[in-house]
């Protein structure tokens, strides 16, 4: 069971890193097509949503 937890955690961390990578690519104006050639649409959408949420939180301050 401990191995399953470690496997799940490793996958979660890898997914978070991919999202951060995509956010950086968006920030540096890499085209959506180029990003999607390496990352999934799901990861791209999650990164975009996180960036929008962060922007909205800044506006509320």
Backbone as CSV, one residue per row, in Angstrom:
resi,resn,N_x,N_y,N_z,CA_x,CA_y,CA_z,C_x,C_y,C_z
1,UNK,0.819,-1.196,0.000,0.000,0.000,0.000,0.863,1.260,0.000
2,UNK,1.961,1.245,0.748,2.835,2.408,0.786,3.373,2.761,-0.583
3,UNK,3.634,1.725,-1.402,4.126,1.961,-2.753,3.101,2.653,-3.619
4,UNK,1.829,2.320,-3.416,0.765,2.955,-4.196,0.653,4.434,-3.852
5,UNK,0.809,4.738,-2.567,0.740,6.133,-2.136,1.903,6.920,-2.738
6,UNK,3.093,6.334,-2.706,4.258,7.004,-3.286,4.096,7.202,-4.788
7,UNK,3.539,6.201,-5.464,3.312,6.304,-6.906,2.323,7.424,-7.211
8,UNK,1.236,7.486,-6.442,0.235,8.537,-6.621,0.864,9.910,-6.390
9,UNK,1.649,10.027,-5.316,2.274,11.306,-4.980,3.269,11.733,-6.065
10,UNK,4.027,10.791,-6.581,4.984,11.099,-7.650,4.254,11.598,-8.894
11,UNK,3.131,10.971,-9.230,2.356,11.407,-10.396,1.761,12.789,-10.174
12,UNK,1.298,13.054,-8.945,0.717,14.356,-8.624,1.773,15.456,-8.752
13,UNK,2.962,15.188,-8.226,4.045,16.167,-8.294,4.456,16.412,-9.749
14,UNK,4.536,15.355,-10.543,4.897,15.495,-11.958,3.851,16.323,-12.697
15,UNK,2.580,16.104,-12.381,1.493,16.854,-13.021,1.581,18.338,-12.649
16,UNK,1.842,18.622,-11.375,1.981,20.013,-10.941,3.152,20.692,-11.652
17,UNK,4.243,19.961,-11.831,5.402,20.520,-12.531,5.059,20.815,-13.989
18,UNK,4.318,19.915,-14.623,3.905,20.157,-16.010,3.048,21.414,-16.102
19,UNK,2.144,21.589,-15.140,1.290,22.780,-15.135,2.146,24.035,-14.989
20,UNK,3.121,24.004,-14.092,4.020,25.149,-13.919,4.828,25.410,-15.191
21,UNK,5.285,24.344,-15.834,6.025,24.489,-17.093,5.170,25.184,-18.148
22,UNK,3.924,24.757,-18.272,3.023,25.341,-19.271,2.724,26.800,-18.925
23,UNK,2.540,27.104,-17.647,2.306,28.493,-17.242,3.482,29.377,-17.654
24,UNK,4.689,28.880,-17.486,5.869,29.641,-17.910,5.885,29.825,-19.421
25,UNK,5.501,28.799,-20.155,5.472,28.899,-21.614,4.437,29.936,-22.056
26,UNK,3.278,29.933,-21.408,2.246,30.920,-21.729,2.771,32.323,-21.410
27,UNK,3.405,32.471,-20.264,3.960,33.763,-19.849,4.957,34.291,-20.881
28,UNK,5.755,33.402,-21.445,6.756,33.808,-22.432,6.231,33.743,-23.866
29,UNK,4.911,33.712,-24.016,4.201,33.835,-25.284,4.564,32.730,-26.285
30,UNK,4.700,31.517,-25.787,4.847,30.362,-26.676,3.451,30.054,-27.207
31,UNK,3.331,29.754,-28.476,2.015,29.533,-29.069,1.340,28.293,-28.485
32,UNK,0.017,28.348,-28.481,-0.766,27.211,-27.973,-0.423,25.939,-28.745
33,UNK,-0.270,26.037,-30.057,0.056,24.859,-30.868,1.368,24.216,-30.438
34,UNK,2.369,25.045,-30.176,3.663,24.501,-29.750,3.555,23.845,-28.377
35,UNK,2.812,24.469,-27.474,2.638,23.887,-26.139,1.914,22.552,-26.246
36,UNK,0.864,22.517,-27.070,0.071,21.287,-27.198,0.813,20.181,-27.942
37,UNK,1.907,20.515,-28.594,2.698,19.463,-29.240,3.464,18.641,-28.203
38,UNK,3.606,19.194,-27.002,4.333,18.490,-25.942,3.440,18.118,-24.758
39,UNK,2.463,18.965,-24.446,1.613,18.765,-23.271,0.165,18.536,-23.700
40,UNK,-0.595,17.903,-22.824,-1.998,17.614,-23.133,-2.852,18.880,-23.021
41,UNK,-3.994,18.844,-23.676,-4.952,19.953,-23.613,-5.420,20.158,-22.174
42,UNK,-5.568,19.065,-21.433,-5.991,19.142,-20.031,-4.984,19.942,-19.203
43,UNK,-3.708,19.651,-19.367,-2.660,20.374,-18.638,-2.663,21.845,-19.058
44,UNK,-2.800,22.097,-20.343,-2.842,23.473,-20.861,-4.008,24.243,-20.242
45,UNK,-5.187,23.628,-20.230,-6.373,24.282,-19.673,-6.220,24.551,-18.181
46,UNK,-5.655,23.602,-17.450,-5.444,23.797,-16.013,-4.477,24.953,-15.758
47,UNK,-3.426,25.036,-16.539,-2.460,26.124,-16.393,-3.124,27.471,-16.674
48,UNK,-3.900,27.522,-17.736,-4.599,28.751,-18.102,-5.564,29.175,-16.999
49,UNK,-6.313,28.222,-16.465,-7.263,28.524,-15.391,-6.553,29.026,-14.137
50,UNK,-5.426,28.421,-13.790,-4.673,28.876,-12.619,-4.169,30.302,-12.818
51,UNK,-3.735,30.612,-14.021,-3.262,31.967,-14.304,-4.408,32.973,-14.210
52,UNK,-5.576,32.605,-14.713,-6.743,33.489,-14.638,-7.164,33.706,-13.193
53,UNK,-7.145,32.639,-12.390,-7.506,32.759,-10.975,-6.544,33.685,-10.247
54,UNK,-5.265,33.540,-10.512,-4.260,34.384,-9.865,-4.468,35.848,-10.248
55,UNK,-4.794,36.081,-11.503,-5.038,37.445,-11.970,-6.262,38.046,-11.281
56,UNK,-7.324,37.255,-11.146,-8.538,37.729,-10.481,-8.280,38.028,-9.011
57,UNK,-7.478,37.185,-8.356,-7.157,37.415,-6.950,-6.380,38.714,-6.776
58,UNK,-5.493,39.019,-7.710,-4.737,40.270,-7.634,-5.644,41.483,-7.814
59,UNK,-6.636,41.357,-8.684,-7.563,42.463,-8.920,-8.407,42.746,-7.686
60,UNK,-8.708,41.709,-6.909,-9.546,41.864,-5.721,-8.811,42.559,-4.582
61,UNK,-7.497,42.589,-4.643,-6.716,43.188,-3.546,-6.766,44.682,-3.589
